[in-house]
Amino acid sequence: MQLTELLAVLDAKLEPARFKDYAPNGLQVEGRSEVRKIVTGVTASQALIDAAIAVQADAIVVHHGYFWKNEAAPIIGIKRQRIASLLQHGISLLAYHLPLDAHPELGNNMQLARQLDIANPQPVATEPLLWLGDWGQGSAADFAARLACRLGRTPLLLGNAQRHARRIAWCTGGAQGYFEQAIALGADVFISGEVSEHNFHCAEETGVVFLAAGHHVTERYGVKVLGEWLATEYALDVQFIDLYNPV
């Protein structure tokens, strides 16, 4: 497949133009024009680039790419080394952030629901990055145990662990700012990757449980399934590489 075709396919599937994002979605670093081997991963770290070089990848597709709004512009230090490695080996970098969180089929939020057996997963009408669904199979502590088993990481639990976990709200990654909105929507448990100091007091005072499950682990499934979709639909050689990240 040509790089231009791969970009067109991903843009058509994920519709990045619908989102006002914190970084550019789509092609961020241009490599060779023909793509035979693709590596997918959560973050375009040097370790992922090195792994892609080792398997002779032509392109890397990630959730967390480069050129964030709060990122320093000069291409020096770590940024220089990463981009130099990509250019030296002719590897393209494609990144999709909010479009991969929100996608109703392949997105991080839908995939997290499938990992945790959350029923009736749906985005909130007024906030498409915040999702709601049903569980109801036990307490919040029971739900946290399932999450730890399925994701391979024990979450930090704030709030009333014995609260019945009927209604689950979630947004993957660094979405702790949605906690109060989730409470207002009637959630018993809220899941995100990261947590802030004030979330503790909110959980204590309302009894609603906050599960801080890890930014990386809550966002590794969308890009993995996106790669599987590319492999199935377009007969591409795609390899997901999940590098260790405890946060």
KOLLO-164769 format. One record per residue (C-alpha): residue number from 1; residue in three letters; x, y, z. Coordinates in nm, 3 decimals. Layout:
<atoms>
ATOM pos code      px      py      pz
ATOM NUM  Ala       X       Y       Z
...
</atoms>
This chain:
<atoms>
ATOM pos code      px      py      pz
ATOM   1  Met   0.000   0.000   0.000
ATOM   2  Gln   0.117   0.352  -0.073
ATOM   3  Leu   0.162   0.583   0.225
ATOM   4  Thr  -0.091   0.826   0.078
ATOM   5  Glu  -0.347   0.545   0.056
ATOM   6  Leu  -0.281   0.436   0.415
ATOM   7  Leu  -0.333   0.792   0.535
ATOM   8  Ala  -0.656   0.820   0.335
ATOM   9  Val  -0.785   0.491   0.478
ATOM  10  Leu  -0.713   0.592   0.837
ATOM  11  Asp  -0.854   0.941   0.794
ATOM  12  Ala  -1.173   0.801   0.643
ATOM  13  Lys  -1.214   0.554   0.930
ATOM  14  Leu  -1.127   0.785   1.222
ATOM  15  Glu  -1.251   1.121   1.085
ATOM  16  Pro  -0.993   1.344   1.255
ATOM  17  Ala  -1.145   1.662   1.106
ATOM  18  Arg  -1.433   1.624   1.354
ATOM  19  Phe  -1.204   1.689   1.651
ATOM  20  Lys  -1.035   1.994   1.797
ATOM  21  Asp  -0.728   1.815   1.931
ATOM  22  Tyr  -0.411   1.891   2.126
ATOM  23  Ala  -0.180   1.764   1.851
ATOM  24  Pro  -0.201   1.705   1.474
ATOM  25  Asn  -0.377   1.385   1.373
ATOM  26  Gly  -0.262   1.182   1.075
ATOM  27  Leu   0.082   1.187   0.916
ATOM  28  Gln   0.337   1.354   1.146
ATOM  29  Val   0.668   1.234   0.996
ATOM  30  Glu   0.691   1.125   0.632
ATOM  31  Gly   0.900   0.820   0.541
ATOM  32  Arg   0.915   0.607   0.228
ATOM  33  Ser   0.621   0.605  -0.008
ATOM  34  Glu   0.549   0.229  -0.003
ATOM  35  Val   0.425   0.063   0.316
ATOM  36  Arg   0.464  -0.311   0.359
ATOM  37  Lys   0.513  -0.350   0.734
ATOM  38  Ile   0.332  -0.147   1.003
ATOM  39  Val   0.402  -0.135   1.376
ATOM  40  Thr   0.132  -0.010   1.612
ATOM  41  Gly   0.185   0.106   1.970
ATOM  42  Val   0.054   0.347   2.230
ATOM  43  Thr   0.330   0.610   2.229
ATOM  44  Ala   0.597   0.704   1.974
ATOM  45  Ser   0.883   0.665   2.221
ATOM  46  Gln   1.241   0.591   2.121
ATOM  47  Ala   1.189   0.235   2.242
ATOM  48  Leu   0.896   0.184   2.004
ATOM  49  Ile   1.093   0.338   1.716
ATOM  50  Asp   1.387   0.106   1.789
ATOM  51  Ala   1.152  -0.193   1.795
ATOM  52  Ala   1.003  -0.083   1.460
ATOM  53  Ile   1.350  -0.050   1.311
ATOM  54  Ala   1.435  -0.401   1.435
ATOM  55  Val   1.137  -0.555   1.250
ATOM  56  Gln   1.198  -0.338   0.940
ATOM  57  Ala   0.871  -0.148   0.963
ATOM  58  Asp   0.781   0.113   0.703
ATOM  59  Ala   0.531   0.298   0.922
ATOM  60  Ile   0.436   0.336   1.288
ATOM  61  Val   0.078   0.412   1.394
ATOM  62  Val   0.032   0.538   1.750
ATOM  63  His  -0.215   0.705   1.984
ATOM  64  His   0.041   0.947   2.132
ATOM  65  Gly   0.256   1.114   1.869
ATOM  66  Tyr   0.442   1.446   1.860
ATOM  67  Phe   0.394   1.823   1.830
ATOM  68  Trp   0.157   1.875   2.125
ATOM  69  Lys   0.028   2.227   2.188
ATOM  70  Asn   0.217   2.257   2.517
ATOM  71  Glu   0.535   2.103   2.372
ATOM  72  Ala   0.845   2.313   2.309
ATOM  73  Ala   0.886   2.375   1.934
ATOM  74  Pro   1.267   2.333   1.888
ATOM  75  Ile   1.369   1.992   1.750
ATOM  76  Ile   1.644   1.922   2.001
ATOM  77  Gly   1.728   1.654   2.256
ATOM  78  Ile   1.486   1.363   2.278
ATOM  79  Lys   1.265   1.501   1.999
ATOM  80  Arg   1.563   1.536   1.764
ATOM  81  Gln   1.678   1.180   1.834
ATOM  82  Arg   1.335   1.032   1.773
ATOM  83  Ile   1.271   1.219   1.448
ATOM  84  Ala   1.626   1.152   1.326
ATOM  85  Ser   1.575   0.778   1.384
ATOM  86  Leu   1.253   0.783   1.184
ATOM  87  Leu   1.401   0.980   0.894
ATOM  88  Gln   1.724   0.780   0.885
ATOM  89  His   1.530   0.457   0.840
ATOM  90  Gly   1.254   0.597   0.616
ATOM  91  Ile   0.979   0.519   0.868
ATOM  92  Ser   0.659   0.723   0.865
ATOM  93  Leu   0.484   0.820   1.188
ATOM  94  Leu   0.104   0.847   1.196
ATOM  95  Ala  -0.079   0.944   1.514
ATOM  96  Tyr  -0.447   0.963   1.609
ATOM  97  His  -0.535   1.100   1.951
ATOM  98  Leu  -0.896   1.201   2.027
ATOM  99  Pro  -1.031   1.028   1.713
ATOM 100  Leu  -0.898   0.699   1.848
ATOM 101  Asp  -1.045   0.764   2.193
ATOM 102  Ala  -1.392   0.835   2.062
ATOM 103  His  -1.436   0.592   1.770
ATOM 104  Pro  -1.755   0.388   1.834
ATOM 105  Glu  -1.606   0.061   1.706
ATOM 106  Leu  -1.226   0.072   1.736
ATOM 107  Gly  -1.179   0.343   1.997
ATOM 108  Asn  -1.013   0.319   2.335
ATOM 109  Asn  -1.337   0.374   2.525
ATOM 110  Met  -1.526   0.101   2.341
ATOM 111  Gln  -1.235  -0.139   2.367
ATOM 112  Leu  -1.201  -0.080   2.742
ATOM 113  Ala  -1.571  -0.162   2.782
ATOM 114  Arg  -1.516  -0.490   2.597
ATOM 115  Gln  -1.216  -0.578   2.812
ATOM 116  Leu  -1.421  -0.525   3.130
ATOM 117  Asp  -1.753  -0.675   3.012
ATOM 118  Ile  -1.938  -0.347   3.056
ATOM 119  Ala  -2.285  -0.378   2.902
ATOM 120  Asn  -2.459  -0.116   2.687
ATOM 121  Pro  -2.154   0.110   2.639
ATOM 122  Gln  -2.248   0.447   2.494
ATOM 123  Pro  -2.090   0.794   2.479
ATOM 124  Val  -2.267   1.074   2.664
ATOM 125  Ala  -2.461   1.279   2.411
ATOM 126  Thr  -2.313   1.610   2.523
ATOM 127  Glu  -1.959   1.477   2.575
ATOM 128  Pro  -1.851   1.206   2.328
ATOM 129  Leu  -1.529   1.126   2.516
ATOM 130  Leu  -1.717   1.031   2.836
ATOM 131  Trp  -1.890   0.693   2.822
ATOM 132  Leu  -2.154   0.518   3.034
ATOM 133  Gly  -2.248   0.153   3.069
ATOM 134  Asp  -2.381  -0.114   3.304
ATOM 135  Trp  -2.215  -0.384   3.511
ATOM 136  Gly  -2.402  -0.471   3.832
ATOM 137  Gln  -2.221  -0.797   3.911
ATOM 138  Gly  -2.093  -0.696   4.255
ATOM 139  Ser  -1.922  -0.423   4.452
ATOM 140  Ala  -1.678  -0.162   4.330
ATOM 141  Ala  -1.404  -0.374   4.489
ATOM 142  Asp  -1.518  -0.670   4.277
ATOM 143  Phe  -1.512  -0.455   3.967
ATOM 144  Ala  -1.163  -0.327   4.055
ATOM 145  Ala  -1.044  -0.687   4.090
ATOM 146  Arg  -1.179  -0.768   3.743
ATOM 147  Leu  -1.005  -0.462   3.603
ATOM 148  Ala  -0.675  -0.567   3.762
ATOM 149  Cys  -0.710  -0.916   3.617
ATOM 150  Arg  -0.804  -0.803   3.266
ATOM 151  Leu  -0.561  -0.511   3.233
ATOM 152  Gly  -0.272  -0.657   3.433
ATOM 153  Arg  -0.246  -0.354   3.663
ATOM 154  Thr  -0.402  -0.298   4.006
ATOM 155  Pro  -0.593   0.032   4.003
ATOM 156  Leu  -0.588   0.294   4.276
ATOM 157  Leu  -0.936   0.287   4.432
ATOM 158  Leu  -1.082   0.600   4.589
ATOM 159  Gly  -1.426   0.617   4.753
ATOM 160  Asn  -1.656   0.349   4.892
ATOM 161  Ala  -1.518   0.012   4.779
ATOM 162  Gln  -1.836  -0.166   4.891
ATOM 163  Arg  -2.066   0.047   4.678
ATOM 164  His  -2.263  -0.164   4.432
ATOM 165  Ala  -2.113  -0.113   4.087
ATOM 166  Arg  -2.425  -0.083   3.874
ATOM 167  Arg  -2.351   0.218   3.655
ATOM 168  Ile  -1.997   0.262   3.519
ATOM 169  Ala  -1.857   0.580   3.364
ATOM 170  Trp  -1.517   0.602   3.200
ATOM 171  Cys  -1.281   0.794   2.979
ATOM 172  Thr  -0.940   0.648   2.904
ATOM 173  Gly  -0.609   0.829   2.954
ATOM 174  Gly  -0.583   1.154   3.150
ATOM 175  Ala  -0.952   1.231   3.198
ATOM 176  Gln  -0.984   1.280   3.574
ATOM 177  Gly  -1.157   1.612   3.504
ATOM 178  Tyr  -1.472   1.422   3.404
ATOM 179  Phe  -1.523   1.272   3.752
ATOM 180  Glu  -1.778   1.525   3.876
ATOM 181  Gln  -1.970   1.504   3.549
ATOM 182  Ala  -1.979   1.126   3.585
ATOM 183  Ile  -2.117   1.164   3.939
ATOM 184  Ala  -2.389   1.399   3.812
ATOM 185  Leu  -2.483   1.137   3.553
ATOM 186  Gly  -2.543   0.877   3.826
ATOM 187  Ala  -2.226   0.670   3.800
ATOM 188  Asp  -2.129   0.436   4.083
ATOM 189  Val  -1.777   0.390   3.948
ATOM 190  Phe  -1.563   0.616   3.730
ATOM 191  Ile  -1.254   0.487   3.549
ATOM 192  Ser  -0.972   0.687   3.398
ATOM 193  Gly  -0.601   0.646   3.358
ATOM 194  Glu  -0.485   0.929   3.583
ATOM 195  Val  -0.601   1.093   3.907
ATOM 196  Ser  -0.562   1.433   4.073
ATOM 197  Glu  -0.549   1.534   4.439
ATOM 198  His  -0.897   1.684   4.448
ATOM 199  Asn  -1.052   1.362   4.312
ATOM 200  Phe  -0.981   1.195   4.646
ATOM 201  His  -1.198   1.439   4.839
ATOM 202  Cys  -1.477   1.420   4.584
ATOM 203  Ala  -1.480   1.039   4.607
ATOM 204  Glu  -1.473   1.046   4.987
ATOM 205  Glu  -1.758   1.294   5.014
ATOM 206  Thr  -1.988   1.136   4.754
ATOM 207  Gly  -1.903   0.768   4.797
ATOM 208  Val  -1.868   0.732   4.420
ATOM 209  Val  -1.563   0.525   4.335
ATOM 210  Phe  -1.275   0.656   4.126
ATOM 211  Leu  -1.052   0.389   3.973
ATOM 212  Ala  -0.720   0.525   3.846
ATOM 213  Ala  -0.620   0.239   3.621
ATOM 214  Gly  -0.314   0.378   3.438
ATOM 215  His  -0.291   0.597   3.130
ATOM 216  His  -0.102   0.344   2.919
ATOM 217  Val  -0.306   0.033   2.999
ATOM 218  Thr  -0.642   0.204   2.942
ATOM 219  Glu  -0.526   0.321   2.599
ATOM 220  Arg  -0.344   0.023   2.455
ATOM 221  Tyr  -0.646  -0.154   2.308
ATOM 222  Gly  -0.768   0.101   2.054
ATOM 223  Val  -0.448   0.119   1.851
ATOM 224  Lys  -0.409  -0.259   1.877
ATOM 225  Val  -0.756  -0.320   1.732
ATOM 226  Leu  -0.700  -0.050   1.470
ATOM 227  Gly  -0.398  -0.245   1.348
ATOM 228  Glu  -0.597  -0.567   1.344
ATOM 229  Trp  -0.862  -0.393   1.134
ATOM 230  Leu  -0.597  -0.277   0.885
ATOM 231  Ala  -0.457  -0.629   0.863
ATOM 232  Thr  -0.800  -0.784   0.805
ATOM 233  Glu  -0.945  -0.527   0.567
ATOM 234  Tyr  -0.632  -0.452   0.361
ATOM 235  Ala  -0.413  -0.763   0.402
ATOM 236  Leu  -0.133  -0.557   0.556
ATOM 237  Asp   0.146  -0.693   0.776
ATOM 238  Val   0.074  -0.523   1.111
ATOM 239  Gln   0.246  -0.592   1.443
ATOM 240  Phe   0.131  -0.447   1.775
ATOM 241  Ile   0.417  -0.382   2.018
ATOM 242  Asp   0.311  -0.322   2.379
ATOM 243  Leu   0.602  -0.174   2.570
ATOM 244  Tyr   0.599  -0.166   2.950
ATOM 245  Asn   0.474   0.156   3.105
ATOM 246  Pro   0.352   0.149   3.468
ATOM 247  Val   0.174   0.486   3.456
</atoms>
